[in-house]
Each structure stands twice: as C-alpha cells, then as structure tokens.
C-alpha cells in the first residue's frame, strides 16, 4: 500500500473506531434507560426489539454526521500549507482573526456572553501554534500525531459525557434531550452549579476519562496509524467525496428514524438519538403557529375565543360585581414542582406535607386543577397572564414580552396595589426580571437579601425560608404605606440538588431527594404562615398556594393528564370559607376567581374565568413545547405541528394515574374549541 494511502486510511480508521464506539455506547445506554424507566413505563418484546433496531440506525446516522467535520480537518494532513506563499497567507489569516476577536465591533462582542473569550483563545492558539510549526519543521509530525489523538480523545470523551448526561436527564424528565436541555445551556452558571451540587461529578469525570483512555488504547492496538506521512491529493479528494456521500446517507437515516411514531412516547424516546434530539430542539426554538398548526378562519377564531373567554367586542370583560370591593392583600406562593400526589389528600402516604395537609382543612381547595405546562416559566405565564400556553417558547422568554395591561400585575397596580415579584435566585434566569419588571411588577430577588439574612443557599438561590423572611420584611414595609399589596413569591428549594438547611425536618432516608425537599418546602410554608399570623396585616390578607408545575411530565402519551395535576388552595381565616371545588379548572382561572371573590370590579383581557360563576364550563389547558392540550368532558384534544389533531378519552384509575385511549370517533366540538383557544393566543395576543 502506498504511504499516502496508508495515511489516509489511518484517519479513516479513527473515524470507524469512533463510529463503532458510538453505536456500542448507544446500545448500552438504551439497556440502561429501559432498566431505569419511569414506573408507568412498560414494554413488550416487540417494542424492545423495535427500540434497539431503530435505535442502532438512528445512532449510525448521527454518528456518521458527527464524523463529517473530519472532512474539514483532513486537508490539514498535508504539507502544502507550510509551503510558500501559503504559509505566510495562513499565518496572516490567523493573526488577523486573533486581532479581530479583540475589536469592540467584532461579531463575537456583539453576541456577548463568553463568545469573545472563546474566540480569543481559539484564534490565539491557532495563530501561535501555526507560526511555531512554520518556524520549527521538526515538530510538525509530532504535532500532527498529538492533534489526531487529542481530537479522537475529545470525541470519545464527549460521547461518554453526553451519554452519561442522557441518563441523568432521563431520570429527571423521562425523555431524551429536548428543548429543556437547550434552555439550560443559556444559564451555564446555574446548570453547571446544579450538576456539581447534585452529582458526584469529580469521580464521574475521572471514570469517563479512564474509559476514554481505555477505549482509545484498545482501538489503537487494532490499527497501526501512519500519521507521520502526508496524504496526497488523489486519496484526499476521494475521501472528501466519501465524507459527503456518507453525510447525506447519515442525514437520511436520522430524518427517517426521527419521523417514526410507535404510539408510545417512551418507545419513541428510546429509539431516538439524544444528540440528534438536542440539535432538533436547538433549531426549533420557536414555532410559527400559522405554519405548523391546524388553522380555522381568523374571524371564526376570534368570535369563538371571545365567546369562550366571555370577552366583549373590545376583547375585554368585567370581573367582580357591584358589591363593596374587598381590597385585601394578596400573597401568591408559587411552589416549585409541587405535584398534587405529594399531598396526603391525593394519595401520598409518606406524610411529607403535614403543614399543607392541615392547611387544606382551613382553605378553599381546588381538587381538579391542572398546570398549563411542565416548566416554571409556563406556570408563571399562566398565573400572571391568565391565558392558555403558547406554542414553542414561553412568552416570558420572548423579546416581545411586554404585555401592557394584560398582566395581573398591571391590573392590580391600576387598582392601587403595590405589586411585587419575589424570587430567591437571580431573576435573570428564564428572563424573569425582564418580563416582570416590564409588566407591572417590582422585582425583588437574591441580590436584595443581605448576606447576614441568608441561612442557606445553593446554585438556584437562597432556601425557601430565607425568601419568605425577605417577603415578611417587604410586606411590613408595604403595610406602612397604607396601600394593599399583591406579591408573587417563587420558591426554589424543591429543585435538584434538593439541598436545604440542616435540622429543619426529619426524614427517614436520603435527605437529598425530592421527597425530603418537598417536606422542607412544606416546613418553610408552615413557618412563614405562623410568622405572618403575628403581623398586623395578616387578617387583611389572602394567601394562594399553588404549584408552578408537577415534578415530572413523562408518560406514555405526550400529555399524560395526571402529570399536570397540581394542588391549589386559597387561605384567609375569617374571609375564605373552607370548601372543596371539584370541577376541572386551570392555572389561568386562579387569579380571575380570586379577583371576583374580592369583588374587585376590573376590566381585564384574561382568558381565565371565575370558576365559581354559574356559567363556568369546566376545562383545562396543558402543553409541552410542541403539543397543546385542551381537556373538556374527559376528552383531551392535542394540537401538534404538521397540523395534527389527536383526541383521547381520559379515564382516571384507582392509583391516581390516567388511562388515555384514542377516540374512535372525533369530537368535533372539542377540537373546534381547542383550535380557537390556541390559535387566538398564538396569533392575536400581543
């Protein structure tokens, strides 16, 4: 074999070795994911065989695509770049790029974040290293060998890291990488800190590095790499053609496998490739509703939406009545990830919410209330705007999130209330600061809490009792102004890594688990209310306690109804009569109902309704990033991209789960309402 061809084959061997590793790791990962699937997942033999068969093809396609960048690197295995005049040209290009990265008008500076530093390091390294190789020819071969092995090592190490990450992501969300993983990349500090605090990351990294070295060592023994020889132009061109052909085939495989639908969400997730799912989620960060969803004539949509929401021709309605307004203070506590099934009332036997369990007997409780989504921003969106969820990204995180008089904060500010949003972390997270500060709220976050007042904090922020203590200080100041106040508090402790101050609760088991964190949050709420009772403003205050979303949203269907069931109670001794509201309702109905109970006669543009009104028609909204659900009369209508409309009959089981079976005959009335609700919200509200 010619030397030039041996060199070309050596690079090909590296790619083949990586591809084999990629497929084997993907196969083993699926075994682990099946073994650690959520409790409601079950697989037939045929589904397991399908998952592995389709999965191997999906991994093969994605693995080939990941190897395509070598088509760019391969020409570098040629000495022509060191010959005159090309060496001078490349030296100039790299140094000019390095200088450009420092310019205040560079594209990297405009992008912001860590982009300028990354660009400076990369171009600086390339400029210095290439200049050295031009001046010192003796180091070129060694440099090439180190570069190839380094690239091989990075590829293999990242593969193992991504696979380990997929396992942890599966444990948390019951799915492969999706838009949540993309979202988290924006908040690197919180996410990396969360990982460091939640997992034994140093030993894990050490194991992955050792595995990387072992894999490369074993594969090197199989192939003798001739990296000290240049690849001539003919085999180089031939290999480039092969890269293009293989890349197109890989793209075709990925497109085909990710377009399959088994009818079971867990099977669909298992047979897909996590890295590919991440790329797809990254590219589809926004969804054009008019392009992707089933539409109806706009006039019919507007008319039906107004009818359903009770709006007049100005797209407004009046809440309250002619009775004397009760301008009570309102404290809305939005609890992180508090699924209904954590409470004893809804079947939990671990007694992890004693304070909430006791409070339910003194409150108005909503037994069939559903969250609008599976992210905190979805809960905040629903409670502050009182409209069904939007497709794609939450309105809170969009640039066009100035909602004017539409928000609850703006409505109550107009009624003379002090309006505040309190959060124990950095409110830049999920764009909360920008959204709330421009929609009628004063934002108070971790930065406003004195260091001496912080008893415990993790990467997400101060513990729940600390943000409650800060809230008491704020409410005391508010009460001295002689104005009523409306405050929304967002808790953080019931979030991985599930850490909190020691000595607050007793928990028989791992203290750093979800149930323990729920028990601590329950403790913090009970402590807060006991302290509030000592305040002069307590008797004139209504407390609303509600979850932002459930702890998990994974299920066999894209929208498992029981994974959106959240607790909600309204507590105000002497004003709220303890009772249970059994009808189906939504997060978007909570504030309209409360404003009506207070007889605050206000004009609003809410889609949410006073559920105590005689004309209330029970329904709920629940959505993922792409699927938009509408629940009415135990019929769940799901609108999805590609103008897809699916309907299910929902039946509650004795264990609190739901069984969702496709309808044999479409319910056109429910489908019509669902399309009107979501089309209006996604195309008309600004």
C-alpha angles and dihedrals in degrees: 000000000000118000093239091053091047090055091049091048091050090060089046090052089055090054093046090049091052092046092051090049090049093054094044093049090047090051093050091045091057090053090053093046092051091049092050099040120140116276094257093056120102129168134201120217089254092053091050092050090047092049093054096040096049090036094058090052091047091050091046092053094047092043091054091049090051089054093054093085086070086072086070095043097045096074086060088071090078130089095221091094089064094055125094131294093012095060091058092047093053093044089053093046094052095046093046090050089050091051091046091055088063095051117109091226096050119127088241092058089048091051089054130191115076094333096102092052093046091050093049093050093046098046092039091053093047093047095049097040095048092046090053092050091051092051096040110041092177093071096053099090094045089046091053093050093048091046094053094046091045091052091046090050094048092049092050094043092049090049090055092044093050091048092049089048090052090056093053091043089052090052091051102040108012092235140085119258112312140155091305090065089049090048092052092055088070091060099050096160095054095041097047089044090049091051092048092050096042103046140035089254100167096056089042092053090047091054092047092050090050091049090050091053091046094050094048091044093053093045093047089059089058096052129040105217117211096199094151093073128080121240112235122227098257098059088037093058090043092053091047090056090050091051091055094047093047091046091055091048090049091051090051092051093049093048092049098046094045091051093060121104122197094183091245118088094210092053090046090053094047095052094050130083116249097212090051091048088053092052091047091050090048092053095044096051089134130035125210101220094200090053101045110029136067109267137203128198108292095232091052090047093053093046094049094045091051091049094049095044094041094239127156128225089283089056090248138111137192121246123197128026141248095283120110110286116248101216095195124163112259123212113186111193111196107196119208114246097339104164116196091239091068088072124082090230090066099046107282113141100184095085093225096144106049094148095050091043090055093043092055090067089057098044146062103261128197108215099184104039121137133203117238095226149353100257132072092242089057091055092046090047092051095047096044100040101026093215132120116271120278125236116257116356122019116258087240091066097043123099089233094060099125100117098176113201093355097089126088089234093056092047094051094042087057087053090058100264127142102236122204141169115206123194129170095216135053105300093213085079111105088001091279095143094052094045101045096039090056096045104059102285133114106223119223115180142156092299090066094056116092115236091238089059095055111096095173138358138174132185093290095054143269120339119269096257090056094053088046090052089051089049091055090054091050093047091050089054091046093052091054089060092064092235128114115248135216115199131177114201120197115201125208112183097089090070132093126302081044095209126152140154117305122246097031100103141014116233126174101218141022104353090205098065136101096260092051091050090050089052091051092049089050088051091050092050092049091048091049094052092047090053092044090056088066092058125096091231096054097092090054095050135094117206121205117192116190139148123248090218141325125286091248136016100186119122145135091275126049090250110031101189097212089059089065097049109115135173122249129177135171115213127189117138112224093015109051115057111218107250142136123243108205104181122105112263142156141239088252090064098057100082097039088052093049094047089052091049088054089051089234101163101212137155110233141168094218122141087202116098139212098258092199091062114108092237095054112131110203115241140132139205126220130166148172123208092285108009117077116199131200118188120199131152090352090303115122115202115194122196114199138174119280085051091282121164121189130176132198137188106232119211123180116227127214091254093058096257125117131236112214117194124180113254115251090213124031119248098223095186094058092043090052092052093047092052092048094049096049099036092055095046093047099043108025111034114090 
